[in-house]
């Protein structure tokens, strides 16, 4: 047998099930009671499609209260910013002007009574009455000034600053309620398929994985459902400890299945578990392996279903120019292998040591000791 390079392809196979490459959890942006459910489990949805609507009666009540509070705070800021020309300031200034005019009148009357009293025209009691009226008016004039100062103080810079802070708080409350109202309708963040509860759904200890139904109370951030992204699929299976060491991330794979016999998909190894997942009592430890199918068109997706079984063949080695011999052409063992080499010049055959590599059912790979063109004597030839 003349040695000639041939292609050697080594594979490892496993059986798994079709699964989405990515599962997106959908949570509630608002707290409330589920009012309507617009999807069906296992059915496709498109990005932006309405999935769930919360009962908004209580949210609308909170919105009305927040809106009223915001408008009141806005009016207060506007009033204080224009305080100098406002009605209260105008009224207080008018009161000061009137009080000053009346004080001036009382002062004139008091001066008249002084002259008349000196001339003996009026009695002293009338003069004392004029003095009391003047004093009373003077006090009213001072009170009017004090009222004006108090009214002015109510519109000073500190008051305006406080009003603006209250307006900002009211605006924040209104914005929060508006966001809550907007979040009352939950939409699909991506196109895909809504998964049944418990199939790639919630993972937290507080996640409620019952089917979502009208009337259920949900909190803000609560898990509602999961959507499988069908932009690509994966196959999750297990490989035993003997073969898993041959598998590397990124190796090419071929995926086929009994449910889609005329289709073969190309993909790559995406993940290899570092921990055995074997059940108790299993004879050989097994490890989870995930193969990814990155390109699928609509026609393929129409024929595939999540959970279908799939056969995955992993190309662990593809040697284009390997030297292969039949098993019975190699003698020896335990690290000391030999082959019988024919002498091209007609001499006696001679044994040469060789280093062997991978072994198949019928052949063995020769790593060293032979070269292309050598003639090996095979038993029976």
C-alpha positions as a printed Julia matrix, in Angstrom:
381×3 Matrix{Float64}:
   0.0     0.0    0.0
   1.47    3.33  -1.07
   1.03    6.08   1.52
  -0.98    9.04   0.18
  -2.47   11.95   2.15
  -6.22   11.78   2.64
  -8.75   13.9    4.49
  -9.54   12.83   8.03
 -12.72   14.2    9.61
 -13.41   13.32  13.23
 -16.81   14.0   14.78
 -18.66   13.75  18.07
 -22.44   13.53  18.15
 -25.15   14.28  20.69
 -28.92   14.59  20.78
 -30.63   17.66  22.16
 -33.68   19.87  21.81
 -34.24   23.08  19.91
 -34.25   26.11  22.2
 -34.08   29.88  21.7
 -30.64   31.46  21.76
 -31.97   34.29  23.9
 -34.92   34.58  26.28
 -36.07   38.04  27.35
 -37.97   38.52  30.59
 -40.82   41.02  30.44
 -41.63   42.81  33.69
 -44.28   45.28  34.8
 -43.3    48.97  34.86
 -46.25   49.75  37.13
 -48.08   48.24  40.05
 -51.73   47.37  39.63
 -54.28   44.8   38.62
 -54.12   43.03  35.27
 -56.98   44.35  33.19
 -56.43   42.63  29.82
 -54.11   40.0   28.33
 -53.54   40.31  24.57
 -51.27   37.31  23.85
 -51.42   33.54  23.79
 -48.67   31.3   25.1
 -46.7    29.7   22.29
 -47.89   32.29  19.78
 -45.62   34.74  17.93
 -45.55   38.43  18.84
 -43.91   41.4   17.14
 -41.82   44.15  18.68
 -44.05   46.9   20.08
 -47.16   44.71  20.22
 -49.38   45.24  23.27
 -49.15   42.25  25.61
 -50.79   43.25  28.89
 -52.89   46.22  30.05
 -53.28   47.06  33.72
 -56.5    48.44  35.19
 -55.87   52.2   35.12
 -58.76   53.51  37.26
 -56.57   54.09  40.33
 -53.66   55.35  38.22
 -55.94   57.92  36.54
 -57.12   59.13  39.98
 -53.5    59.61  41.04
 -52.81   61.37  37.76
 -55.67   63.84  38.3
 -54.43   64.62  41.82
 -50.86   65.06  40.59
 -51.99   67.26  37.7
 -54.05   69.49  40.01
 -51.12   69.82  42.42
 -48.81   70.77  39.57
 -51.17   73.44  38.21
 -51.62   74.94  41.68
 -47.86   75.06  42.24
 -47.37   76.6   38.79
 -49.96   79.31  39.54
 -48.25   80.06  42.86
 -44.85   80.54  41.2
 -46.37   82.78  38.55
 -48.15   84.81  41.25
 -44.98   85.31  43.31
 -42.85   86.14  40.29
 -45.3    88.97  39.52
 -45.91   89.85  43.15
 -45.0    93.52  42.88
 -47.85   94.11  40.46
 -50.28   91.71  42.08
 -53.65   92.46  43.63
 -52.56   92.09  47.25
 -49.69   94.55  46.85
 -51.95   97.01  45.04
 -54.56   96.74  47.79
 -51.98   97.19  50.56
 -50.44  100.24  48.88
 -53.87  101.77  48.37
 -54.58  101.28  52.08
 -51.34  103.09  52.97
 -52.19  105.98  50.65
 -55.7   106.35  52.08
 -54.39  106.13  55.63
 -51.81  108.85  54.86
 -54.45  111.11  53.37
 -56.71  110.62  56.35
 -53.8   111.24  58.75
 -53.01  114.48  56.96
 -56.64  115.52  57.33
 -56.64  114.69  61.05
 -53.38  116.59  61.5
 -54.93  119.7   59.86
 -58.03  119.45  62.02
 -55.88  119.13  65.15
 -53.97  122.29  64.19
 -57.26  124.17  63.72
 -58.5   123.12  67.15
 -55.3   124.43  68.71
 -55.93  127.93  67.27
 -59.62  127.9   68.08
 -58.94  126.75  71.6
 -56.45  129.57  72.13
 -59.04  132.03  70.89
 -61.68  130.55  73.17
 -63.91  129.62  70.25
 -64.16  125.9   71.12
 -64.1   124.1   74.39
 -61.08  122.05  75.48
 -63.07  118.82  75.06
 -63.34  119.36  71.33
 -59.58  119.82  71.11
 -58.96  116.61  73.07
 -61.33  114.76  70.75
 -59.33  116.01  67.75
 -56.11  114.84  69.42
 -57.54  111.34  69.95
 -58.77  111.11  66.36
 -55.35  112.15  65.1
 -53.58  109.6   67.3
 -55.93  106.83  66.21
 -55.36  107.68  62.55
 -51.6   107.77  63.06
 -51.75  104.24  64.45
 -53.9   103.11  61.51
 -51.34  104.66  59.15
 -48.51  102.74  60.86
 -50.57   99.53  60.7
 -51.14  100.04  56.99
 -47.37  100.41  56.49
 -46.75   97.24  58.5
 -49.35   95.36  56.44
 -47.65   96.53  53.24
 -44.27   95.33  54.46
 -45.76   91.95  55.43
 -47.37   91.55  52.03
 -44.1    92.5   50.31
 -42.23   89.93  52.43
 -44.59   87.19  51.24
 -43.23   87.69  47.71
 -39.52   88.03  48.48
 -36.75   85.91  46.96
 -37.02   83.2   49.62
 -40.74   82.8   49.01
 -40.19   82.57  45.26
 -37.45   79.98  45.77
 -39.66   77.84  48.0
 -42.51   78.04  45.5
 -40.21   76.97  42.69
 -38.99   73.99  44.73
 -42.58   72.95  45.39
 -43.31   73.28  41.68
 -40.34   71.05  40.88
 -41.59   68.44  43.36
 -45.08   68.61  41.86
 -43.63   68.21  38.38
 -41.63   65.16  39.48
 -44.73   63.57  41.02
 -46.71   64.27  37.86
 -43.95   62.8   35.68
 -43.81   59.66  37.83
 -47.55   59.12  37.55
 -47.42   59.79  33.8
 -44.73   57.12  33.45
 -46.85   54.77  35.54
 -49.79   55.48  33.26
 -47.65   54.87  30.18
 -46.37   51.65  31.74
 -49.91   50.41  32.25
 -49.71   48.92  28.76
 -46.85   46.42  28.51
 -45.5    45.94  24.99
 -43.2    43.33  23.48
 -39.55   44.49  23.54
 -38.71   42.24  20.59
 -40.28   39.89  18.07
 -40.44   36.26  19.09
 -42.62   33.63  20.73
 -44.24   33.9   24.18
 -42.99   30.97  26.25
 -45.16   28.85  28.48
 -44.69   29.59  32.21
 -41.68   27.75  33.56
 -40.01   27.37  30.14
 -37.18   29.9   30.26
 -39.29   32.31  32.27
 -38.81   33.62  35.76
 -35.7    32.76  37.67
 -36.15   34.72  40.87
 -37.59   33.2   44.02
 -40.51   35.66  43.96
 -41.4    35.11  40.28
 -44.98   33.95  39.77
 -44.87   31.41  36.96
 -48.62   30.79  36.77
 -50.27   31.71  33.46
 -50.95   35.44  33.48
 -54.67   36.13  33.9
 -57.02   39.09  34.26
 -57.41   40.29  37.83
 -53.98   39.3   39.12
 -52.26   41.94  41.23
 -48.72   42.72  40.13
 -46.11   44.94  41.71
 -43.73   47.3   39.94
 -40.93   45.26  38.41
 -42.84   41.98  38.75
 -42.13   39.21  36.23
 -44.98   38.82  33.72
 -43.8    36.58  30.88
 -40.84   35.6   28.71
 -40.29   35.97  24.98
 -37.99   33.69  23.0
 -35.92   35.52  20.41
 -36.09   33.39  17.27
 -33.42   35.31  15.43
 -31.39   32.15  16.0
 -31.84   28.79  17.7
 -29.69   26.62  19.89
 -29.56   22.92  20.62
 -28.87   21.92  24.2
 -27.67   18.38  24.87
 -25.14   16.35  26.83
 -21.8    14.73  26.0
 -20.01   12.18  28.18
 -16.67   12.8   29.81
 -14.73   10.87  27.16
 -15.9    12.99  24.23
 -16.41   16.35  25.93
 -12.64   16.94  26.12
 -12.54   16.9   22.31
 -15.18   19.6   21.98
 -14.12   23.25  21.9
 -16.07   26.47  21.73
 -16.42   27.68  18.14
 -16.15   24.26  16.47
 -18.49   23.83  13.48
 -21.56   21.62  13.82
 -24.28   20.19  11.6
 -27.82   20.01  12.98
 -30.51   17.69  11.63
 -33.66   16.13  12.99
 -36.33   13.5   12.39
 -39.0    16.22  12.37
 -37.2    18.11   9.57
 -35.42   15.32   7.63
 -34.66   17.38   4.53
 -33.0    20.22   6.42
 -29.43   20.43   7.7
 -28.3    23.56   9.52
 -24.77   24.81  10.01
 -23.74   26.21  13.36
 -21.04   26.36  16.01
 -20.44   25.2   19.56
 -21.45   28.11  21.76
 -21.08   26.83  25.33
 -19.58   23.87  27.18
 -20.39   23.4   30.84
 -17.46   23.02  33.22
 -19.6    21.03  35.67
 -21.13   17.61  35.28
 -24.94   17.59  35.16
 -25.41   13.83  35.32
 -28.24   12.37  37.35
 -27.52   10.38  40.47
 -26.6     6.8   39.61
 -25.44    7.57  36.07
 -22.53    5.4   34.96
 -20.62    8.12  33.1
 -20.58   11.83  33.96
 -22.13   14.03  31.26
 -21.72   17.72  30.51
 -24.15   20.23  29.02
 -23.17   21.44  25.55
 -24.95   24.15  23.54
 -24.72   24.46  19.77
 -25.93   27.68  18.12
 -27.68   27.98  14.74
 -27.07   31.58  13.81
 -28.87   31.93  10.48
 -32.5    30.96   9.94
 -34.93   32.3    7.37
 -38.7    32.59   7.72
 -39.31   29.38   5.78
 -37.13   27.41   8.19
 -38.71   28.98  11.26
 -42.16   28.07   9.95
 -41.19   24.38  10.1
 -39.33   24.37  13.4
 -40.8    24.3   16.89
 -39.13   24.91  20.21
 -38.53   21.62  21.98
 -38.1    19.51  18.84
 -35.37   16.9   19.12
 -32.25   17.49  17.04
 -29.11   15.55  16.19
 -25.88   17.52  16.42
 -22.65   16.41  14.77
 -19.59   18.29  15.99
 -16.56   18.41  13.74
 -13.82   18.1   16.35
 -11.06   17.68  13.78
 -10.73   18.22  10.05
  -7.3    17.21   8.78
  -7.04   17.66   4.98
  -3.8    15.66   4.55
  -3.59   12.8    7.01
  -1.63    9.57   6.5
  -3.95    6.64   7.23
  -3.28    2.91   7.41
  -5.58   -0.06   7.94
  -5.57   -1.25  11.53
  -3.96   -4.57  10.68
  -1.0    -2.81   9.03
   0.27   -1.58  12.39
   1.96   -3.94  14.81
   2.86   -3.62  18.48
   1.21   -1.56  21.15
   1.61    0.35  24.41
   3.45    3.21  22.75
   5.68    1.02  20.58
   4.1     0.71  17.15
   5.77   -0.58  13.98
   4.91   -1.05  10.36
   6.52   -3.22   7.7
   7.98   -1.02   4.97
   8.69   -2.37   1.46
  12.15   -1.56   0.07
  11.73    0.36  -3.18
  15.06   -1.01  -4.48
  13.98   -4.62  -4.09
  15.62   -5.32  -0.76
  14.08   -7.13   2.16
  11.15   -5.43   3.93
  12.07   -3.71   7.14
  10.17   -2.64  10.24
  10.06    1.04  11.11
   8.74    2.59  14.31
   5.78    4.97  13.9
   3.81    7.31  16.1
   0.07    6.81  15.81
  -2.68    9.33  16.29
  -6.42    9.05  16.0
  -7.99    5.66  15.44
 -11.24    5.02  13.59
 -13.19    1.78  13.23
 -10.99    0.65  10.35
  -7.92    2.88  10.17
  -5.23    4.5   12.26
  -3.52    7.84  11.69
   0.26    7.88  11.35
   1.76   11.02  12.88
   5.45   10.29  12.26
   7.72    7.57  10.91
   6.2     7.49   7.43
   5.83    9.94   4.57
   3.79   10.18   1.43
   5.02    7.72  -1.18
   6.25    5.05   1.26
   5.02    1.53   0.49
   3.66   -0.31   3.52
   3.04   -4.03   3.54
  -0.46   -4.76   4.76
  -1.37   -8.21   5.96
  -3.12  -10.17   3.23
  -1.84   -7.93   0.43
